[in-house]
């Protein structure tokens, strides 16, 4: 009888152990993979009670803004140096000779000669030959320029011919010959002429100052927000002695005409499409005459400043973790120095988070301003900033 009781107890114990083993297997199967791995590894550190909704640290946004300009006005004025553009003509003596002699007879035949050069032929005109006939016989005086006849007329003692030399007869190097005609049948005579105060003169135009340039710089913020541009200047000139003044911006002509000389200010509007971000060139040109331009300035009229907007996303789980204070959102501004004052604010979904620091790095929590889904953030400076790096991080 005792043997049967012991056998019954052993069978009951075996059934109980089987039930416990089955429950443990079901428990391991039903728990999460992370918890199951912890249980099977035997470290005992992970459990359902220890698990929470925290999210791993993550960089939501990383940008390198560089210079963030601050403009407190609705226009920017670029003052330029005064400009003088002009052409001038100078009368030049290419050749002078105190005296010259020519004759023509049976036993003589002297030819007078003047040699001269012109270094700036392209800009030389109104070339004249002047001389006095001090003494002469009867007969004709023949003058050739570079072997082309210029003059052939009877000689008159005491006369002072002024001869214009056409441009087509002139070259860089020139040779003028003075010849008197033959006495013909009166072979015993000698025709002659003596000349004094001989000159070759002409007008040489100087165009080296007919053009002048200036530069002005357009910042990135100004470039992105400019609505209208205007050039202003005060012209000093002689209306009757000047040709058109031509003004160009970056090789695009914006004005050609004769401004009202002496007017206190001449405004010229031009399109923002003509300017570049950074350095811009303004050129002034006159074909003839002289202009002096004072109080030169380029004025940019600006739209309301629009700063760059950056975006980052947050999931429902991430927002829940932030609201439960298991995670937080940090913004880090990395500057280029730790000496200058950096002021402004972050515009986070329409809310402002101000900063004022001299440090090279500045960190702030924006957890109260974030939303689920897309978030917008701007750096709005109160002074011009150099932002080396801009990071939004979920910790």
Order of alpha helices (4+ residues) and beta strands (2+ residues): alpha-alpha-beta-beta-beta-beta-beta-beta-beta-beta-beta-beta-beta-beta-beta-alpha-beta-beta-beta-beta-beta-beta-beta-alpha-beta-beta-beta-beta-beta-beta
